[in-house]
Amino acid sequence: SAVISQKPSRDICQRGTSLTIQCQVDSQVTMMFWYRQQPGQSLTLIATANQGSEATYESGFVIDKFPISRPNLTFSTLTVSNMSPEDSSIYLCSVVWGYGYTFGSGTRLTVV
Amino acid sequence: AQTVTQSQPEMSVQEAETVTLSCTYDTSESDYYLFWYKQPPSRQMILVIRQEAYKQQNATENRFSVNFQKAAKSFSLKISDSQLGDAAMYFCAYRSARWQAGKSTFGDGTTLTVKP
């Protein structure tokens, strides 16, 4: 299966600042997904990132707050902009692999 | 839109015993995939088992098996001979088989505790 390297694994950030999360895949993949997960809760899809086109955002998520880059078929970044404590969460990237999905190890973000 | 429901927020099982986690889903599609993912405290999402809707035979992976009832839209996970390492949050997920329909719908999860 594909292996995803996600960085950073955790960070503590000041409100009003931005954090960029990176995901590197060891294989070329068409779609990459970005999720947010509150501790102990399910995954909420933020956006789908395809190489060469703008990301598709789910309801409640906007590009200005969560800009995404997808420069090639193995890499993507998600930026959490102008952070507030409500953005404290776990962020995960994922790719379709075979019939299922492979996930990054997650980024635990705490905004203070 | 598809929905996935896990009605058991928490379950517990004695080590070496068997436990079944429930999942129901709603869809108007006939071709799709269903998954069970495990997320231990390390946060890493791990695929436990998958089922293709067109297959009548229930999927099995070692101690993990599913009871797939397509007409009832039910997809339960049975863990046999439970081990301490099975303690985790388990998510049921649905994905359409349509080409380029990449994203999944996840249930709210079931936290499984394994008692020694």
Interface residues (C-beta under 8 A of the other chain):
Chain A: T30 M31 F33 G40 Q41 S42 L43 L45 T48 I90 L92 S94 V96 Y99 G100 Y101 T102 F103 S105 G106 R108
Chain B: Y33 F35 Y37 S42 R43 Q44 M45 L47 R50 E52 M89 F91 A93 R95 Q100 G102 K103 S104 F106 G107 D108 G109 T111
